[in-house]
Amino acid sequence: MQIGPHRIEPNAILAPMAGVTDKPFRQLCKRLGAGLAVSEMTTSDPRFWNTSKSRTRMDHDGEPAPISVQIAGTVPAIMADAARHNVDHGAQIIDINMGCPAKKVCNAWAGSALMRDEALVADIVSAVVNAVDVPVTLKIRTGWDADHRNAPAIARIAEDCGIAALAVHGRTRDQQYTGTAEYDTIAAIKAMLKIPVIANGDIDSPQKAAEVLRHTGVDAVMIGRAAQGRPWIFREIGHYLATGELLPPPELPEVREILLGHLRALHAFYGEVSGVRIARKHLGWYAKDRPENAAFRAVVNAAETPERQLHLTADYFDALIAGESFAIAA
């Protein structure tokens, strides 16, 4: 898939997820086969650009190209300024968020709430596209609710206003992340547009990725929650799409090294205190389907230092590799 001058290969993309797709996780997913990794949502409000959280979210130093940054907001001129600001700080693709279903975002009429105002959608997209010299992409849902699936109308507006690629999550805003994603709306959108279209929602295996690509005719798939604790899903999808063969799951020693490397990156990026705290959710995702998960999480969540967190994690995986019960080291 091509987005402006950028070749996206393989056509499996890491979805933007608030609190998840930070730089350490984006770098890890790219290293393990993601063709593109979109940053977590950044605010368009300049009052918050110099906060610690925003500075962290806008840090792309050393990140593999292309660097895609998602922005959220409701005022066209402010969104345009945010796009310019992020391009000045390394963004090579700007992604507009019109898909987030979170109440605190929608209550401010941002995220998927914008789909209720098609004229405002056109104003925002046009303002951002005209503000920067890099490709602009858009992420939407199928609609606000089951009675208002206006994604095809939004998609046409987006293409007419110069969007370079469109990602569609196969749920309405009121579904949040419940139920199942539907792909017929995405297929209809793909059939009517000339720009690349990306399908998102419930893609959790190489087989599902291939099935969704076949059913919808889209140019790429976007993976969100299925990558949590399983960042190697991208190389599995890429291999399957290229060869029709399934890669075996990674062996425990490799998972151990991937996770320990991820922890060290989090500690280095956020600092010891925040890094340890933020790492806990990732540890839970990596271990959720493994033996003695509850005991491991109870112990590792009590770790207050990077050294202790790394030590307990290494011990846990060493016990799994040896086929032994997990014992707490003194």
SENU-334442 format. One record per residue: residue in one letter; x, y, z of N, C-alpha, C in turn. Coordinates in steps of 0.1 Angstrom, whole numbers, plus 5000, padded with zeros to 4 digits. Atoms other than C-alpha are relative to their C-alpha. Example, Ala and Ser with C-alpha at 12.3 -4.5 7.8 and 13.67 -1.06 7.14 Angstrom:
BEGIN
A500949885000512349555078500950125000
S499149895000513749895071499250115008
//
This chain:
BEGIN
M500849885000500050005000500950125000
Q499249885001501250354992499250115007
I500549884994500550665014500950114996
G499149895005501950964996501349934995
P498750065004505650884991500449875007
H499650114991505650605017499449874996
R500450145003505450235008499849935013
I500450064987503650055036500049854997
E499850145003504949695035500649935012
P501350065004503649455048498850095003
N501249914999500149595047499249965013
A500650024987499549525084500550115009
I499849874994499349845105499649995015
L500449994985499449905143499150125001
A501049904997496350095153500550105011
P499849904989496650415174499249965012
M500750044987495750325210500550095011
A499649914989495750585238500649925011
G499450074989498150475265500749874997
V499450135004499450185245501150024989
T499049995011501150285212500950125002
D498949904998503950495227501249964992
K498850035009507350505211500649865002
P499450144998508750185228499249894993
F500850105006505749985216500050014985
R499949985015505750135181501349954994
Q498750055005509450065177500049845000
L500150154999508849705189499249944989
C500950065011505949635165500650024986
K499449985013507849785136501149904998
R498950105001510849565144499549864998
L500650135002508549265145499049994988
G500750025013506949335111498950094997
A501149915003504349615113500550094988
G499749915011504349815080499950145004
L500249864995503250125099499549995014
A500449994986502750215135499550145003
V500549864998500450515143500150035015
S499949954986501050715174498750005007
E501249984993498650735202499550154998
M500649875003496351035200500650115008
T499449884993497851375207499050114998
T501049895000495751685215500450114991
S499749895009495451965191500150135008
D500049884992495152215220501450045004
P498649974997498452405222500350035014
R499749984986498052475259500649885007
F499550124993498952115266501249944993
W498950055007501852075241501249985008
N498850014992504452135267499949925013
T500250094988503051895294500949884998
S499250125001505151595302499449894991
K500750105008502551365286500150034985
S499949975015502451555253501450004995
R498750015005506151585251500549864997
T499750145002506451215255499349954988
R500850045012503751155229500650054987
M499549945012505451385204501549964998
D498650045001508851215209500249894989
H499850105011509851035176501549984997
D498550015002513651055179500449864998
G499550145002515250745164498949904995
E501150095004511850605153500149974985
P499950035014511850415119498950074992
A500949945009510150595090499049894994
P500549864998507450665082499350025013
I500549974986506350835114498650064998
S501449965001502550865116499550055014
V500449944987501151095143498550034999
Q501449985000497451105152499750135009
I500449884993495851435162498550005002
A501450004997492451495178499650145004
G500549864997490351815181498750034992
T501349975007487251995168500150134993
V499949875006488452345156500949994988
P499250015012489752345120501450075001
A498849935000492352615125501049955010
I499150054990493652465157500549864996
M499550125005493852125141501150024990
A499049975010495852275112501350045007
D498849964993498252435137500749885007
A499450134994498652095155500749924990
A499350085011499451925122501350064997
R498749945003502152185114501049985011
H499150024989503552155149500649865001
N499550145000503851775147500949974988
V499150025012505351785112501450075004
D498749934995507952035127500849915009
H499450094990508651765153500249864995
G499650135006509151475129498949924993
A501150085007505751355117500150004985
Q499950015015505851235081498649964995
I501450025003502151135081499150065011
I500949964989499351315100498749924999
D501250085000496351105110499050085009
I501149934993493051265121499149905007
N500850094992491151095148498550044999
M501449995000487451065141499449865003
G500550134997487150715155499949965015
C500050044986487750725192498650015006
P501450004994484550635211500050045015
A500049974986485750735246499150125003
K501049894996483150955264500750135002
K499449874997485651215275500550074987
V499749945013486651265238498850044993
C501349975007483151245224499250115006
N500749894993481751475250500550144996
A499449885005484151735237499850024985
W500350005014482751665202501349974991
A498950055008486051515191499849854998
G500150145002486851165180498849974991
S501150045009483850975165498850095001
A501149914999481451245177500050094988
L499949915012482651455147499249944988
M500850065011480851205124498650055000
R501449954999477551365135499950144992
D500149865006478551695117500949994987
E499250025012479651625081500650134995
A499549875005480151995073501350035008
L498849984992482652015102501149914996
V499050095005484351705090500850054988
A499449955013484951865056500950125004
D499249884996486252185073501349965007
I498850044993488652005096501049934990
V499150085009490051765069500650104990
S499549905009490452055044501150095007
A499049914993492252275070501349925002
V498850084997494651995079500849974988
V499450035012495351885044500750124994
N499449875006496052245033501150055009
A499149954991498252305063501449944999
V498750075000501052055057500349944986
D499650065012503051905029500249855001
V499950144999502851555042498749944998
P501350065001500151295036499150015012
V500950004989497051325058499149884999
T500950115000495051015067498950025011
L501249984991491750975086499649875005
K500650124994490350715110498650035005
I501449984996486650675114499449875004
R500850124998483950425125498949994990
T501050025010481050295105498950115002
G501049904998478850565121499950035015
W500349974986477450705153499349895008
D500750124994475050425160499449924988
A500450095010473250155141499050074990
D501049935008470650395127500750124992
H499349895007473350645115501449954996
R498850055006475950445095500450094988
N499849915010477150745076501550004995
A498650015004480750625071500250024985
P499849985014480350615033499950154996
A500049855003479350985032501250075005
I498849944994482251075055501249974991
A498950055008484550865033500150094987
R500049925013483551055001500450145003
I499549864996484051395019501550005002
A498650004997487451285031500849994987
E499350015012488551174996500050134992
D500149885008487251494980500850115006
C499249894993489151705006501549975000
G498650035001492451534999500649905009
I499450104991492851255024500749904992
A499150105008495651015013499649865003
A500450144997494250705030499050015011
L501150004990491250615052500049865007
A500150124991491050365081498650005005
V501350014995487650235091499949895010
H500250104990486850055123498549954998
G501350065003483949815117499050005011
R501049994989481849925147499550154999
T500549874998479650225154500650055013
R499549944987480550465182499349945012
D500750054988477850335205500349865004
Q499550144997479249985202501350005009
Q498749994993482550105218500849884994
Y499250115005484549775216499249875002
T500950124998481549535222499549944987
G500650075011479849295199501149964990
T499050035010481649215166500050104989
A499849905011483049425139499349944987
E500650045013481149425105500950064989
Y499149965010483049455073499350044987
D500849975012480249505047500150154997
T499949865002480349885053501350044994
I498749975005484049885048500249964986
A499950055014483749685016499350104991
A500749915008481249935003500850134998
I499249885001483550225011501249984990
K498950035009486450054994499650014985
A500550015014484350004962499850144994
M500349875005483550374960501150104999
L498949904999486950534967501149964991
K498850025007490150564947501249995010
I498950004990492350624978500149875007
P499950124992493750334999499050005012
V500950014989491350205025500549885009
I499550104990492350015057498949955009
A501150064992490049775076500649985014
N499750014985490149775115498949945007
G501050064991488349575141500049855000
D500050154997488649215155500949924991
I499150075008491549125133501149955009
D499150054989493448895156500849874996
S499250125004495148625135500350024985
P499649995014496848585101498849964991
Q501250055008493748395088498950114999
K501049895000491448675099500450114991
A499549895009493648935082499749974986
A500250045014493448735049498650004997
E501450015002489748685053499450144998
V500549865001489049055058500550074987
L499549955013491249155029499249954988
R500750065011489448915006498550065000
H501449964999485949015019499850154996
T500249855002486449395017500750064988
G499249955010489049434990500950125004
V499249894995490849685012501549984997
D498650005003494549775008500849955012
A499250044988495649695044499149975011
V500750024987494549575078500750075011
M499549934988494949755111499749925012
I500150084988495549565143500250085012
G499949934988494849705177500249915012
R499950084988494049505208500749874999
A499450135002495349175193501550015001
A498649984999498849325193500550025015
Q499649984986498849385231500449875006
G499450124995501149125246500449904989
R499750095011501548975211500550094988
P499649915011503549225190500549934988
W499650085011504848945168498949964990
I501250035009501348915152500350064986
F499849935013502649155125500949914991
R499250095009505348915112499249884997
E500850115004502848635114499150034989
I500949965010500348825093500850024987
G499249985012503048935068500449874994
H499550135006504448585064498849924994
Y501250075006500948435059499550064987
L500549935012499848695034501049984988
A499050015011503148645014500149854996
T499750145003503348265016498849905001
G501150104997500048115027500349915011
E499650094989501847945055500050075014
L500049954987501547995092501349995007
L498850014992504548075113499749945013
P500250054986504947875145500150125010
P499949904990504348085176501450015006
P498749994994507548225192500249915012
E499750094989509247995216500250095013
L499949924987509348105253501350085002
P498749924999513048205252499950134992
E500149885008512248455224499050105007
V501049914993509148585242500650075012
R499349944989511248635273500950114996
E499149905005513848835254499250124995
I500849895005511249045236499450085012
L500649934989509449125269501050085008
L499049934992512649205288500550134993
G499649895008513749435260498950115000
H501149904999510349605260500050075013
L500049944987510549665297501250105002
R498849914999514049815295499750134992
A500349885008512850045267499050095007
L501049924993509850155288500750085012
H499349944989512150225318500850114996
A499149895005514550425297499250124995
F500749895007511850625279499250085011
Y500849934991509650715309500750045013
G499349994987512150705338499549895009
E500250124991512150455366498649995005
V501350014993508950535385498949984990
S501150025010506650585355500249884991
G499750125009508350315334499549885007
V500450124992507750055361498449995000
R501549995000504050165364499449974987
I500650025013503350175327500349864995
A499750145005505049835321499149905006
R500850114994502649655344498849954991
K501150055008499749645319500649924989
H499450085010502149515292500349865006
L499750134994503349245316498749915001
G501250075000499749145321499549944987
W500450045013499049125284500949884995
Y499150105005502148915277499749865008
A500150124992501348665305498649955001
K501450034997497548655303499649864996
D500450145004497348315285501049905005
R498950094996500248155303499749945014
P500350064987500347925334500450105012
E499849934987500248085369500050164997
N500149865003499348425353499750085012
A500449924989497548545384501050025010
A499049994990500348465407501150094996
F499049915005502848635385499650145000
R500449865000500848945381499950065014
A500149954986500148975418501450045005
V498649974995503948965425500650114992
V499349905008505249165396499450145001
N500749874998502649445402500550075013
A499549944988504249495436501450054998
A498749965002507649555421500150154998
E499949855000508649925426501250054993
T498849965007512049925408500149934987
P499750075012513149845373500749875002
E499250124998515649595386499149885005
R500950104995512949405406499149954990
Q500950035010510549415378500649904989
L499350085010513049275353500449865006
H499650124993514249015379498949905001
L501250084998510748885386499549944986
T500550045013509848875349501049894994
A499050105005513048685340499849875007
D500250124992512448435368498749934996
Y501350065004508848385357500249924987
F499850075013509848295321501049895001
D499150114998512748095333499349875005
A500850114995510347885353499149934990
L500850055011508047845323500849914991
I499150075009510947745301500449865006
A499650124993512047485327498949915003
G501150084996508547355332499849995015
E500150004986508647445368498950105005
S500949904994506247635391500750135003
F499549874997506748005395500250025015
A499749974986508448075428500650145002
I499549874997509048415443501450005005
A498650004996512748485445500150105012
A499849914989513948655477500750124996
//
